[in-house]
Amino acid sequence: MKEVSLMEMIGRSVAKVAAGAGVAAVLIWLTWVLLDIGHMQSGFTLPQSTY
């Protein structure tokens, strides 16, 4: 087992947290979009920017 520097350990931890946050963000966004599509049929949409 080779020596691992403190910075490398911190970097890996940060990378794991960032990856986890990214996955969570995508799942939340997908859920939001699916809810929005589901509500569109009933004439109600979640708040969104005007195009």
HTML snippet that shows the backbone in 3Dmol.js (N, CA, C, O; Angstrom):
<script src="https://3Dmol.org/build/3Dmol-min.js"></script>
<div id="view" style="width:600px;height:400px;position:relative"></div>
<script>
const pdb = `
ATOM      1  N   MET A   1       0.857  -1.200   0.000  1.00  0.00           N
ATOM      2  CA  MET A   1       0.000   0.000   0.000  1.00  0.00           C
ATOM      3  C   MET A   1       0.886   1.242   0.000  1.00  0.00           C
ATOM      4  O   MET A   1       1.702   1.436   0.901  1.00  0.00           O
ATOM      5  N   LYS A   2       0.717   2.074  -1.015  1.00  0.00           N
ATOM      6  CA  LYS A   2       1.592   3.246  -1.132  1.00  0.00           C
ATOM      7  C   LYS A   2       1.107   4.386  -0.252  1.00  0.00           C
ATOM      8  O   LYS A   2      -0.049   4.432   0.170  1.00  0.00           O
ATOM      9  N   GLU A   3       2.032   5.304   0.010  1.00  0.00           N
ATOM     10  CA  GLU A   3       1.702   6.473   0.822  1.00  0.00           C
ATOM     11  C   GLU A   3       0.744   7.379   0.045  1.00  0.00           C
ATOM     12  O   GLU A   3       0.952   7.643  -1.139  1.00  0.00           O
ATOM     13  N   VAL A   4      -0.288   7.842   0.712  1.00  0.00           N
ATOM     14  CA  VAL A   4      -1.242   8.768   0.080  1.00  0.00           C
ATOM     15  C   VAL A   4      -1.163  10.087   0.829  1.00  0.00           C
ATOM     16  O   VAL A   4      -1.340  10.134   2.046  1.00  0.00           O
ATOM     17  N   SER A   5      -0.897  11.155   0.094  1.00  0.00           N
ATOM     18  CA  SER A   5      -0.777  12.465   0.732  1.00  0.00           C
ATOM     19  C   SER A   5      -2.122  12.955   1.243  1.00  0.00           C
ATOM     20  O   SER A   5      -3.176  12.539   0.762  1.00  0.00           O
ATOM     21  N   LEU A   6      -2.070  13.834   2.213  1.00  0.00           N
ATOM     22  CA  LEU A   6      -3.281  14.404   2.804  1.00  0.00           C
ATOM     23  C   LEU A   6      -4.103  15.131   1.740  1.00  0.00           C
ATOM     24  O   LEU A   6      -5.328  15.019   1.713  1.00  0.00           O
ATOM     25  N   MET A   7      -3.425  15.874   0.867  1.00  0.00           N
ATOM     26  CA  MET A   7      -4.121  16.612  -0.189  1.00  0.00           C
ATOM     27  C   MET A   7      -4.861  15.665  -1.124  1.00  0.00           C
ATOM     28  O   MET A   7      -5.973  15.954  -1.566  1.00  0.00           O
ATOM     29  N   GLU A   8      -4.231  14.528  -1.420  1.00  0.00           N
ATOM     30  CA  GLU A   8      -4.859  13.545  -2.310  1.00  0.00           C
ATOM     31  C   GLU A   8      -6.118  12.971  -1.672  1.00  0.00           C
ATOM     32  O   GLU A   8      -7.143  12.800  -2.332  1.00  0.00           O
ATOM     33  N   MET A   9      -6.025  12.673  -0.366  1.00  0.00           N
ATOM     34  CA  MET A   9      -7.193  12.154   0.358  1.00  0.00           C
ATOM     35  C   MET A   9      -8.323  13.173   0.374  1.00  0.00           C
ATOM     36  O   MET A   9      -9.484  12.826   0.157  1.00  0.00           O
ATOM     37  N   ILE A  10      -7.982  14.431   0.632  1.00  0.00           N
ATOM     38  CA  ILE A  10      -8.984  15.508   0.648  1.00  0.00           C
ATOM     39  C   ILE A  10      -9.594  15.651  -0.750  1.00  0.00           C
ATOM     40  O   ILE A  10     -10.808  15.788  -0.902  1.00  0.00           O
ATOM     41  N   GLY A  11      -8.735  15.618  -1.756  1.00  0.00           N
ATOM     42  CA  GLY A  11      -9.208  15.738  -3.141  1.00  0.00           C
ATOM     43  C   GLY A  11     -10.189  14.641  -3.509  1.00  0.00           C
ATOM     44  O   GLY A  11     -11.208  14.898  -4.149  1.00  0.00           O
ATOM     45  N   ARG A  12      -9.880  13.416  -3.105  1.00  0.00           N
ATOM     46  CA  ARG A  12     -10.771  12.288  -3.403  1.00  0.00           C
ATOM     47  C   ARG A  12     -12.100  12.429  -2.673  1.00  0.00           C
ATOM     48  O   ARG A  12     -13.156  12.134  -3.234  1.00  0.00           O
ATOM     49  N   SER A  13     -12.046  12.879  -1.424  1.00  0.00           N
ATOM     50  CA  SER A  13     -13.276  13.083  -0.650  1.00  0.00           C
ATOM     51  C   SER A  13     -14.153  14.142  -1.314  1.00  0.00           C
ATOM     52  O   SER A  13     -15.363  13.963  -1.455  1.00  0.00           O
ATOM     53  N   VAL A  14     -13.527  15.248  -1.720  1.00  0.00           N
ATOM     54  CA  VAL A  14     -14.260  16.328  -2.386  1.00  0.00           C
ATOM     55  C   VAL A  14     -14.873  15.822  -3.687  1.00  0.00           C
ATOM     56  O   VAL A  14     -16.015  16.151  -4.008  1.00  0.00           O
ATOM     57  N   ALA A  15     -14.114  15.024  -4.434  1.00  0.00           N
ATOM     58  CA  ALA A  15     -14.607  14.481  -5.704  1.00  0.00           C
ATOM     59  C   ALA A  15     -15.824  13.585  -5.478  1.00  0.00           C
ATOM     60  O   ALA A  15     -16.793  13.640  -6.236  1.00  0.00           O
ATOM     61  N   LYS A  16     -15.766  12.757  -4.428  1.00  0.00           N
ATOM     62  CA  LYS A  16     -16.896  11.874  -4.122  1.00  0.00           C
ATOM     63  C   LYS A  16     -18.136  12.676  -3.762  1.00  0.00           C
ATOM     64  O   LYS A  16     -19.238  12.375  -4.221  1.00  0.00           O
ATOM     65  N   VAL A  17     -17.948  13.706  -2.932  1.00  0.00           N
ATOM     66  CA  VAL A  17     -19.072  14.563  -2.524  1.00  0.00           C
ATOM     67  C   VAL A  17     -19.650  15.270  -3.744  1.00  0.00           C
ATOM     68  O   VAL A  17     -20.868  15.343  -3.904  1.00  0.00           O
ATOM     69  N   ALA A  18     -18.773  15.793  -4.607  1.00  0.00           N
ATOM     70  CA  ALA A  18     -19.226  16.500  -5.802  1.00  0.00           C
ATOM     71  C   ALA A  18     -19.998  15.565  -6.724  1.00  0.00           C
ATOM     72  O   ALA A  18     -21.026  15.951  -7.281  1.00  0.00           O
ATOM     73  N   ALA A  19     -19.509  14.337  -6.889  1.00  0.00           N
ATOM     74  CA  ALA A  19     -20.192  13.358  -7.737  1.00  0.00           C
ATOM     75  C   ALA A  19     -21.561  13.012  -7.149  1.00  0.00           C
ATOM     76  O   ALA A  19     -22.552  12.932  -7.875  1.00  0.00           O
ATOM     77  N   GLY A  20     -21.609  12.811  -5.849  1.00  0.00           N
ATOM     78  CA  GLY A  20     -22.876  12.504  -5.183  1.00  0.00           C
ATOM     79  C   GLY A  20     -23.873  13.642  -5.320  1.00  0.00           C
ATOM     80  O   GLY A  20     -25.056  13.415  -5.570  1.00  0.00           O
ATOM     81  N   ALA A  21     -23.385  14.875  -5.155  1.00  0.00           N
ATOM     82  CA  ALA A  21     -24.247  16.046  -5.278  1.00  0.00           C
ATOM     83  C   ALA A  21     -24.764  16.176  -6.706  1.00  0.00           C
ATOM     84  O   ALA A  21     -25.921  16.536  -6.925  1.00  0.00           O
ATOM     85  N   GLY A  22     -23.902  15.880  -7.673  1.00  0.00           N
ATOM     86  CA  GLY A  22     -24.307  15.945  -9.077  1.00  0.00           C
ATOM     87  C   GLY A  22     -25.410  14.953  -9.387  1.00  0.00           C
ATOM     88  O   GLY A  22     -26.387  15.293 -10.054  1.00  0.00           O
ATOM     89  N   VAL A  23     -25.258  13.726  -8.907  1.00  0.00           N
ATOM     90  CA  VAL A  23     -26.278  12.683  -9.117  1.00  0.00           C
ATOM     91  C   VAL A  23     -27.583  13.099  -8.461  1.00  0.00           C
ATOM     92  O   VAL A  23     -28.652  12.960  -9.057  1.00  0.00           O
ATOM     93  N   ALA A  24     -27.504  13.609  -7.240  1.00  0.00           N
ATOM     94  CA  ALA A  24     -28.704  14.049  -6.520  1.00  0.00           C
ATOM     95  C   ALA A  24     -29.401  15.185  -7.268  1.00  0.00           C
ATOM     96  O   ALA A  24     -30.626  15.205  -7.385  1.00  0.00           O
ATOM     97  N   ALA A  25     -28.603  16.131  -7.773  1.00  0.00           N
ATOM     98  CA  ALA A  25     -29.167  17.270  -8.506  1.00  0.00           C
ATOM     99  C   ALA A  25     -29.904  16.808  -9.757  1.00  0.00           C
ATOM    100  O   ALA A  25     -30.990  17.301 -10.060  1.00  0.00           O
ATOM    101  N   VAL A  26     -29.313  15.861 -10.481  1.00  0.00           N
ATOM    102  CA  VAL A  26     -29.953  15.329 -11.696  1.00  0.00           C
ATOM    103  C   VAL A  26     -31.261  14.629 -11.341  1.00  0.00           C
ATOM    104  O   VAL A  26     -32.265  14.813 -12.029  1.00  0.00           O
ATOM    105  N   LEU A  27     -31.260  13.832 -10.279  1.00  0.00           N
ATOM    106  CA  LEU A  27     -32.482  13.125  -9.862  1.00  0.00           C
ATOM    107  C   LEU A  27     -33.575  14.111  -9.462  1.00  0.00           C
ATOM    108  O   LEU A  27     -34.737  13.932  -9.830  1.00  0.00           O
ATOM    109  N   ILE A  28     -33.210  15.151  -8.709  1.00  0.00           N
ATOM    110  CA  ILE A  28     -34.185  16.171  -8.294  1.00  0.00           C
ATOM    111  C   ILE A  28     -34.738  16.885  -9.519  1.00  0.00           C
ATOM    112  O   ILE A  28     -35.944  17.108  -9.616  1.00  0.00           O
ATOM    113  N   TRP A  29     -33.853  17.248 -10.467  1.00  0.00           N
ATOM    114  CA  TRP A  29     -34.274  17.931 -11.687  1.00  0.00           C
ATOM    115  C   TRP A  29     -35.215  17.059 -12.510  1.00  0.00           C
ATOM    116  O   TRP A  29     -36.229  17.542 -13.013  1.00  0.00           O
ATOM    117  N   LEU A  30     -34.886  15.779 -12.648  1.00  0.00           N
ATOM    118  CA  LEU A  30     -35.745  14.849 -13.392  1.00  0.00           C
ATOM    119  C   LEU A  30     -37.117  14.737 -12.734  1.00  0.00           C
ATOM    120  O   LEU A  30     -38.141  14.752 -13.417  1.00  0.00           O
ATOM    121  N   THR A  31     -37.135  14.625 -11.411  1.00  0.00           N
ATOM    122  CA  THR A  31     -38.400  14.543 -10.673  1.00  0.00           C
ATOM    123  C   THR A  31     -39.228  15.796 -10.917  1.00  0.00           C
ATOM    124  O   THR A  31     -40.436  15.717 -11.138  1.00  0.00           O
ATOM    125  N   TRP A  32     -38.572  16.959 -10.876  1.00  0.00           N
ATOM    126  CA  TRP A  32     -39.226  18.254 -11.104  1.00  0.00           C
ATOM    127  C   TRP A  32     -39.837  18.281 -12.502  1.00  0.00           C
ATOM    128  O   TRP A  32     -40.994  18.667 -12.666  1.00  0.00           O
ATOM    129  N   VAL A  33     -39.070  17.873 -13.507  1.00  0.00           N
ATOM    130  CA  VAL A  33     -39.548  17.870 -14.898  1.00  0.00           C
ATOM    131  C   VAL A  33     -40.729  16.924 -15.058  1.00  0.00           C
ATOM    132  O   VAL A  33     -41.717  17.272 -15.704  1.00  0.00           O
ATOM    133  N   LEU A  34     -40.637  15.729 -14.473  1.00  0.00           N
ATOM    134  CA  LEU A  34     -41.732  14.757 -14.581  1.00  0.00           C
ATOM    135  C   LEU A  34     -42.986  15.275 -13.896  1.00  0.00           C
ATOM    136  O   LEU A  34     -44.089  15.101 -14.413  1.00  0.00           O
ATOM    137  N   LEU A  35     -42.833  15.915 -12.730  1.00  0.00           N
ATOM    138  CA  LEU A  35     -43.983  16.513 -12.043  1.00  0.00           C
ATOM    139  C   LEU A  35     -44.594  17.599 -12.912  1.00  0.00           C
ATOM    140  O   LEU A  35     -45.816  17.699 -13.024  1.00  0.00           O
ATOM    141  N   ASP A  36     -43.746  18.410 -13.526  1.00  0.00           N
ATOM    142  CA  ASP A  36     -44.197  19.498 -14.380  1.00  0.00           C
ATOM    143  C   ASP A  36     -45.009  18.944 -15.555  1.00  0.00           C
ATOM    144  O   ASP A  36     -46.085  19.457 -15.863  1.00  0.00           O
ATOM    145  N   ILE A  37     -44.499  17.906 -16.203  1.00  0.00           N
ATOM    146  CA  ILE A  37     -45.195  17.285 -17.335  1.00  0.00           C
ATOM    147  C   ILE A  37     -46.531  16.698 -16.863  1.00  0.00           C
ATOM    148  O   ILE A  37     -47.552  16.826 -17.538  1.00  0.00           O
ATOM    149  N   GLY A  38     -46.504  16.058 -15.701  1.00  0.00           N
ATOM    150  CA  GLY A  38     -47.723  15.475 -15.151  1.00  0.00           C
ATOM    151  C   GLY A  38     -48.789  16.523 -14.867  1.00  0.00           C
ATOM    152  O   GLY A  38     -49.981  16.257 -15.022  1.00  0.00           O
ATOM    153  N   HIS A  39     -48.358  17.736 -14.443  1.00  0.00           N
ATOM    154  CA  HIS A  39     -49.311  18.783 -14.117  1.00  0.00           C
ATOM    155  C   HIS A  39     -49.773  19.561 -15.334  1.00  0.00           C
ATOM    156  O   HIS A  39     -50.813  20.218 -15.292  1.00  0.00           O
ATOM    157  N   MET A  40     -49.013  19.495 -16.416  1.00  0.00           N
ATOM    158  CA  MET A  40     -49.384  20.253 -17.613  1.00  0.00           C
ATOM    159  C   MET A  40     -50.752  19.829 -18.143  1.00  0.00           C
ATOM    160  O   MET A  40     -51.516  20.663 -18.627  1.00  0.00           O
ATOM    161  N   GLN A  41     -51.060  18.534 -18.053  1.00  0.00           N
ATOM    162  CA  GLN A  41     -52.345  18.039 -18.546  1.00  0.00           C
ATOM    163  C   GLN A  41     -53.512  18.673 -17.791  1.00  0.00           C
ATOM    164  O   GLN A  41     -54.573  18.915 -18.368  1.00  0.00           O
ATOM    165  N   SER A  42     -53.314  18.940 -16.502  1.00  0.00           N
ATOM    166  CA  SER A  42     -54.392  19.519 -15.702  1.00  0.00           C
ATOM    167  C   SER A  42     -54.390  21.050 -15.784  1.00  0.00           C
ATOM    168  O   SER A  42     -55.166  21.711 -15.094  1.00  0.00           O
ATOM    169  N   GLY A  43     -53.528  21.601 -16.619  1.00  0.00           N
ATOM    170  CA  GLY A  43     -53.501  23.050 -16.799  1.00  0.00           C
ATOM    171  C   GLY A  43     -52.685  23.783 -15.760  1.00  0.00           C
ATOM    172  O   GLY A  43     -52.688  25.014 -15.730  1.00  0.00           O
ATOM    173  N   PHE A  44     -51.986  23.059 -14.910  1.00  0.00           N
ATOM    174  CA  PHE A  44     -51.148  23.686 -13.889  1.00  0.00           C
ATOM    175  C   PHE A  44     -49.685  23.361 -14.158  1.00  0.00           C
ATOM    176  O   PHE A  44     -49.335  22.198 -14.358  1.00  0.00           O
ATOM    177  N   THR A  45     -48.836  24.369 -14.163  1.00  0.00           N
ATOM    178  CA  THR A  45     -47.397  24.134 -14.337  1.00  0.00           C
ATOM    179  C   THR A  45     -46.643  24.724 -13.153  1.00  0.00           C
ATOM    180  O   THR A  45     -47.068  25.720 -12.567  1.00  0.00           O
ATOM    181  N   LEU A  46     -45.546  24.116 -12.814  1.00  0.00           N
ATOM    182  CA  LEU A  46     -44.686  24.626 -11.749  1.00  0.00           C
ATOM    183  C   LEU A  46     -44.032  25.925 -12.234  1.00  0.00           C
ATOM    184  O   LEU A  46     -43.874  26.123 -13.439  1.00  0.00           O
ATOM    185  N   PRO A  47     -43.656  26.798 -11.317  1.00  0.00           N
ATOM    186  CA  PRO A  47     -43.044  28.069 -11.723  1.00  0.00           C
ATOM    187  C   PRO A  47     -41.843  27.840 -12.633  1.00  0.00           C
ATOM    188  O   PRO A  47     -40.989  26.998 -12.356  1.00  0.00           O
ATOM    189  N   GLN A  48     -41.792  28.597 -13.714  1.00  0.00           N
ATOM    190  CA  GLN A  48     -40.660  28.462 -14.650  1.00  0.00           C
ATOM    191  C   GLN A  48     -40.424  29.790 -15.347  1.00  0.00           C
ATOM    192  O   GLN A  48     -41.300  30.655 -15.370  1.00  0.00           O
ATOM    193  N   SER A  49     -39.252  29.944 -15.908  1.00  0.00           N
ATOM    194  CA  SER A  49     -38.915  31.194 -16.583  1.00  0.00           C
ATOM    195  C   SER A  49     -39.736  31.331 -17.859  1.00  0.00           C
ATOM    196  O   SER A  49     -40.062  30.332 -18.502  1.00  0.00           O
ATOM    197  N   THR A  50     -40.067  32.553 -18.222  1.00  0.00           N
ATOM    198  CA  THR A  50     -40.872  32.795 -19.425  1.00  0.00           C
ATOM    199  C   THR A  50     -39.946  32.800 -20.636  1.00  0.00           C
ATOM    200  O   THR A  50     -38.859  33.377 -20.604  1.00  0.00           O
ATOM    201  N   TYR A  51     -40.395  32.151 -21.698  1.00  0.00           N
ATOM    202  CA  TYR A  51     -39.587  32.205 -22.914  1.00  0.00           C
ATOM    203  C   TYR A  51     -40.295  33.048 -23.950  1.00  0.00           C
ATOM    204  O   TYR A  51     -39.784  33.225 -25.056  1.00  0.00           O
TER     205      TYR A  51
END
`;
const viewer = $3Dmol.createViewer("view");
viewer.addModel(pdb, "pdb");
viewer.setStyle({}, {cartoon: {color: "spectrum"}});
viewer.zoomTo();
viewer.render();
</script>
